[in-house]
């Protein structure tokens, strides 16, 4: 699995990178998952954006959110991989790199996510533990999960 990893703040994103991010997020979260929601939630300008490219195409993405924006802890969100690379390990690599970047940016502290419930076991494999009850977000069951300092 060969890819190029880029992690940068919103202010450093090129128009082409931003377009690729919004396109991938819309393809998966809006079209594939049939979820009508406002993706432009106002958080992107405060975040770091982790992009995995394969042959000049954005194939996986995660938004690294500082503490105080989504949760009191730093968090990772909008975790997505293109249909073209699913089952090839990109999702695992993306989450691993997102955790590494979160630690690099914000130090060793707990990380929180709002995970789609069907991915609970996937996130548990990275040390995330469920917190609280299942909740509905835009018609999809989610659960808060927290990764303690390791």
Secondary structure, 3 states (H helix, E strand, C coil): CCCEEEEEEHHHCCHHHHHHHHHHHHHHHHHHCCCCCCCCCCCHHHCEEEEEEECCEEEEEEEEECCCCCCCCEEEEEEEECHHHCCCCHHHHHHHHHHHHHHHHHCCCCEEEEEEHHHHHHHHCCCEEEEEEEEEECCEEEEEEEECCC
